[in-house]
Amino acid sequence: MAKDDLVPYVNTWFWPSCTLVGASSLCFGVYIGKITNSHEWKEIFLDYCHHKRTTHSPNPLDKIARGVMSLLKIAPK
């Protein structure tokens, strides 16, 4: 009697698969610039990462890299 109430098969892969495909398509569309201005998002992300790196973990390698970059800025092209 209890076995008659059970569903023989439940489709548990379709909607998670659709969600994964949709989310990855959205991210890829933003990345290639078809949905939004992806360059603006990249610049915001790079600025944020640079700010976090320079304020929370200033190490000697970052100081050397900043020195090299400043040298390259003043060097003639």
N, CA, C and O atoms as a DFTB+ gen file, in Angstrom:
308 C
 N C O
     1  1       0.812      -1.186       0.000
     2  2       0.000       0.000       0.000
     3  2       0.866       1.265       0.000
     4  3       0.520       2.245      -0.661
     5  1       1.963       1.258       0.715
     6  2       2.815       2.437       0.775
     7  2       3.589       2.616      -0.532
     8  3       3.946       3.736      -0.897
     9  1       3.847       1.514      -1.231
    10  2       4.613       1.627      -2.471
    11  2       3.778       2.234      -3.596
    12  3       4.346       2.740      -4.564
    13  1       2.487       2.201      -3.503
    14  2       1.648       2.786      -4.544
    15  2       1.677       4.313      -4.507
    16  3       1.373       4.954      -5.513
    17  1       2.031       4.900      -3.383
    18  2       2.060       6.359      -3.252
    19  2       3.370       6.971      -3.752
    20  3       3.460       8.189      -3.909
    21  1       4.373       6.150      -3.999
    22  2       5.665       6.674      -4.422
    23  2       5.654       7.037      -5.902
    24  3       5.019       6.371      -6.719
    25  1       6.363       8.097      -6.223
    26  2       6.533       8.501      -7.613
    27  2       7.694       7.681      -8.170
    28  3       8.754       7.627      -7.546
    29  1       7.521       7.040      -9.329
    30  2       8.584       6.168      -9.828
    31  2       9.843       6.922     -10.258
    32  3      10.943       6.378     -10.166
    33  1       9.702       8.158     -10.724
    34  2      10.873       8.887     -11.217
    35  2      10.639      10.373     -11.017
    36  3       9.563      10.882     -11.332
    37  1      11.628      11.064     -10.502
    38  2      11.561      12.513     -10.333
    39  2      12.710      13.119     -11.125
    40  3      13.866      12.726     -10.972
    41  1      12.374      14.066     -11.959
    42  2      13.368      14.716     -12.799
    43  2      14.106      15.762     -11.960
    44  3      13.593      16.859     -11.742
    45  1      15.295      15.427     -11.497
    46  2      16.032      16.345     -10.632
    47  2      17.215      16.991     -11.337
    48  3      17.960      17.735     -10.700
    49  1      17.413      16.742     -12.602
    50  2      18.570      17.319     -13.281
    51  2      18.211      18.466     -14.205
    52  3      19.087      19.266     -14.535
    53  1      16.954      18.586     -14.643
    54  2      16.619      19.545     -15.687
    55  2      16.740      20.997     -15.220
    56  3      17.441      21.788     -15.851
    57  1      16.066      21.358     -14.125
    58  2      16.079      22.759     -13.708
    59  2      17.426      23.206     -13.159
    60  3      17.832      24.335     -13.435
    61  1      18.143      22.383     -12.398
    62  2      19.500      22.809     -12.046
    63  2      20.400      22.994     -13.265
    64  3      21.242      23.892     -13.294
    65  1      20.216      22.144     -14.263
    66  2      21.009      22.290     -15.494
    67  2      20.650      23.579     -16.220
    68  3      21.530      24.287     -16.711
    69  1      19.356      23.881     -16.288
    70  2      18.929      25.128     -16.932
    71  2      19.460      26.347     -16.184
    72  3      19.868      27.325     -16.810
    73  1      19.460      26.299     -14.866
    74  2      19.977      27.403     -14.066
    75  2      21.467      27.590     -14.299
    76  3      21.937      28.718     -14.448
    77  1      22.204      26.505     -14.331
    78  2      23.642      26.584     -14.568
    79  2      23.959      27.129     -15.958
    80  3      24.836      27.978     -16.112
    81  1      23.250      26.644     -16.958
    82  2      23.468      27.129     -18.329
    83  2      23.082      28.603     -18.439
    84  3      23.791      29.382     -19.077
    85  1      21.970      28.991     -17.825
    86  2      21.543      30.387     -17.881
    87  2      22.508      31.317     -17.181
    88  3      22.832      32.382     -17.707
    89  1      22.976      30.934     -16.001
    90  2      23.899      31.791     -15.256
    91  2      25.240      31.912     -15.978
    92  3      25.810      33.000     -16.051
    93  1      25.737      30.807     -16.505
    94  2      27.018      30.875     -17.206
    95  2      26.880      31.646     -18.526
    96  3      27.813      32.340     -18.932
    97  1      25.739      31.534     -19.189
    98  2      25.515      32.311     -20.409
    99  2      25.449      33.798     -20.098
   100  3      25.968      34.618     -20.855
   101  1      24.816      34.145     -18.993
   102  2      24.744      35.547     -18.585
   103  2      26.134      36.094     -18.273
   104  3      26.485      37.193     -18.702
   105  1      26.919      35.326     -17.529
   106  2      28.286      35.763     -17.206
   107  2      29.130      35.896     -18.468
   108  3      29.890      36.854     -18.605
   109  1      29.005      34.952     -19.384
   110  2      29.778      35.018     -20.628
   111  2      29.321      36.202     -21.477
   112  3      30.147      36.877     -22.092
   113  1      28.013      36.459     -21.516
   114  2      27.511      37.604     -22.264
   115  2      28.017      38.920     -21.713
   116  3      28.331      39.831     -22.478
   117  1      28.101      39.034     -20.399
   118  2      28.673      40.237     -19.793
   119  2      30.154      40.320     -20.113
   120  3      30.667      41.402     -20.399
   121  1      30.846      39.189     -20.070
   122  2      32.286      39.170     -20.319
   123  2      32.623      39.613     -21.737
   124  3      33.570      40.375     -21.932
   125  1      31.876      39.156     -22.720
   126  2      32.198      39.533     -24.100
   127  2      31.575      40.868     -24.491
   128  3      31.839      41.373     -25.582
   129  1      30.751      41.448     -23.616
   130  2      30.241      42.780     -23.865
   131  2      28.936      42.839     -24.625
   132  3      28.566      43.907     -25.112
   133  1      28.225      41.735     -24.745
   134  2      26.959      41.751     -25.475
   135  2      25.795      42.221     -24.596
   136  3      24.793      42.717     -25.111
   137  1      25.922      42.068     -23.282
   138  2      24.820      42.426     -22.391
   139  2      25.052      43.798     -21.766
   140  3      24.157      44.643     -21.773
   141  1      26.241      44.021     -21.229
   142  2      26.588      45.322     -20.654
   143  2      27.964      45.705     -21.152
   144  3      28.595      44.979     -21.920
   145  1      28.409      46.849     -20.703
   146  2      29.749      47.296     -21.053
   147  2      30.737      46.544     -20.181
   148  3      31.008      46.948     -19.050
   149  1      31.266      45.468     -20.695
   150  2      32.113      44.593     -19.879
   151  2      33.426      45.266     -19.508
   152  3      34.004      44.952     -18.468
   153  1      33.905      46.181     -20.336
   154  2      35.162      46.839     -20.010
   155  2      35.025      47.665     -18.740
   156  3      35.963      47.762     -17.948
   157  1      33.852      48.260     -18.551
   158  2      33.626      49.026     -17.333
   159  2      33.649      48.115     -16.110
   160  3      34.218      48.474     -15.079
   161  1      33.031      46.932     -16.217
   162  2      33.054      45.988     -15.110
   163  2      34.471      45.517     -14.819
   164  3      34.858      45.374     -13.659
   165  1      35.243      45.276     -15.873
   166  2      36.627      44.848     -15.677
   167  2      37.437      45.932     -14.980
   168  3      38.230      45.638     -14.086
   169  1      37.241      47.184     -15.384
   170  2      37.975      48.287     -14.761
   171  2      37.592      48.436     -13.293
   172  3      38.458      48.651     -12.445
   173  1      36.304      48.325     -12.989
   174  2      35.859      48.417     -11.599
   175  2      36.471      47.292     -10.780
   176  3      36.945      47.516      -9.667
   177  1      36.460      46.082     -11.330
   178  2      37.022      44.937     -10.614
   179  2      38.527      45.101     -10.402
   180  3      39.030      44.826      -9.313
   181  1      39.244      45.544     -11.425
   182  2      40.681      45.730     -11.282
   183  2      41.011      46.827     -10.278
   184  3      41.953      46.695      -9.497
   185  1      40.235      47.911     -10.299
   186  2      40.447      48.978      -9.316
   187  2      40.204      48.471      -7.903
   188  3      40.960      48.785      -6.984
   189  1      39.150      47.691      -7.737
   190  2      38.833      47.135      -6.419
   191  2      39.943      46.197      -5.944
   192  3      40.367      46.274      -4.791
   193  1      40.411      45.321      -6.819
   194  2      41.477      44.384      -6.439
   195  2      42.763      45.127      -6.108
   196  3      43.460      44.784      -5.154
   197  1      43.070      46.144      -6.902
   198  2      44.283      46.910      -6.637
   199  2      44.183      47.640      -5.305
   200  3      45.151      47.689      -4.547
   201  1      43.020      48.206      -5.021
   202  2      42.821      48.902      -3.750
   203  2      42.971      47.945      -2.580
   204  3      43.646      48.260      -1.600
   205  1      42.344      46.776      -2.675
   206  2      42.433      45.795      -1.591
   207  2      43.872      45.313      -1.412
   208  3      44.341      45.163      -0.284
   209  1      44.565      45.075      -2.512
   210  2      45.921      44.551      -2.419
   211  2      46.866      45.573      -1.802
   212  3      47.724      45.219      -0.993
   213  1      46.714      46.839      -2.180
   214  2      47.656      47.840      -1.696
   215  2      47.338      48.303      -0.283
   216  3      48.239      48.747       0.428
   217  1      46.086      48.213       0.145
   218  2      45.766      48.686       1.491
   219  2      45.856      47.595       2.537
   220  3      46.188      47.886       3.686
   221  1      45.579      46.365       2.190
   222  2      45.532      45.302       3.191
   223  2      46.777      44.441       3.245
   224  3      47.021      43.800       4.268
   225  1      47.557      44.397       2.213
   226  2      48.761      43.565       2.270
   227  2      49.907      44.228       1.507
   228  3      50.377      43.689       0.505
   229  1      50.355      45.380       1.970
   230  2      51.506      45.981       1.281
   231  2      52.769      45.195       1.610
   232  3      53.218      45.177       2.757
   233  1      53.324      44.561       0.624
   234  2      54.536      43.785       0.840
   235  2      55.662      44.342      -0.026
   236  3      55.408      45.181      -0.890
   237  1      56.888      43.898       0.184
   238  2      58.024      44.436      -0.577
   239  2      57.902      44.252      -2.087
   240  3      58.364      45.097      -2.853
   241  1      57.288      43.165      -2.516
   242  2      57.146      42.968      -3.968
   243  2      56.222      44.010      -4.583
   244  3      56.453      44.460      -5.705
   245  1      55.178      44.396      -3.855
   246  2      54.303      45.452      -4.358
   247  2      55.038      46.779      -4.437
   248  3      54.837      47.549      -5.376
   249  1      55.890      47.049      -3.454
   250  2      56.669      48.288      -3.488
   251  2      57.604      48.300      -4.689
   252  3      57.755      49.327      -5.351
   253  1      58.230      47.168      -4.973
   254  2      59.121      47.074      -6.132
   255  2      58.327      47.248      -7.419
   256  3      58.762      47.954      -8.329
   257  1      57.158      46.603      -7.499
   258  2      56.334      46.715      -8.708
   259  2      55.860      48.149      -8.909
   260  3      55.842      48.635     -10.040
   261  1      55.475      48.835      -7.835
   262  2      55.060      50.236      -7.969
   263  2      56.226      51.104      -8.424
   264  3      56.047      52.024      -9.222
   265  1      57.425      50.810      -7.913
   266  2      58.602      51.562      -8.344
   267  2      58.898      51.364      -9.821
   268  3      59.202      52.323     -10.530
   269  1      58.811      50.122     -10.287
   270  2      59.042      49.834     -11.706
   271  2      57.984      50.514     -12.565
   272  3      58.300      51.086     -13.609
   273  1      56.731      50.454     -12.130
   274  2      55.666      51.099     -12.918
   275  2      55.839      52.599     -12.966
   276  3      55.597      53.208     -14.008
   277  1      56.249      53.214     -11.872
   278  2      56.470      54.660     -11.900
   279  2      57.659      55.010     -12.789
   280  3      57.658      56.045     -13.457
   281  1      58.679      54.139     -12.796
   282  2      59.819      54.352     -13.687
   283  2      59.382      54.248     -15.150
   284  3      59.826      55.028     -15.993
   285  1      58.517      53.288     -15.442
   286  2      58.042      53.149     -16.813
   287  2      57.165      54.312     -17.241
   288  3      57.117      54.654     -18.423
   289  1      56.471      54.923     -16.289
   290  2      55.623      56.068     -16.632
   291  2      56.462      57.279     -17.040
   292  3      56.071      58.035     -17.930
   293  1      57.611      57.462     -16.393
   294  2      58.411      58.655     -16.715
   295  2      59.435      58.387     -17.822
   296  3      60.040      59.321     -18.348
   297  1      59.626      57.122     -18.171
   298  2      60.580      56.798     -19.234
   299  2      60.015      57.212     -20.588
   300  3      58.815      57.079     -20.826
   301  1      60.871      57.711     -21.476
   302  2      60.373      58.082     -22.808
   303  2      59.950      56.843     -23.598
   304  3      60.509      55.758     -23.440
   305  1      58.968      57.039     -24.434
   306  2      58.434      55.905     -25.198
   307  2      59.204      55.674     -26.468
   308  3      58.883      54.758     -27.225
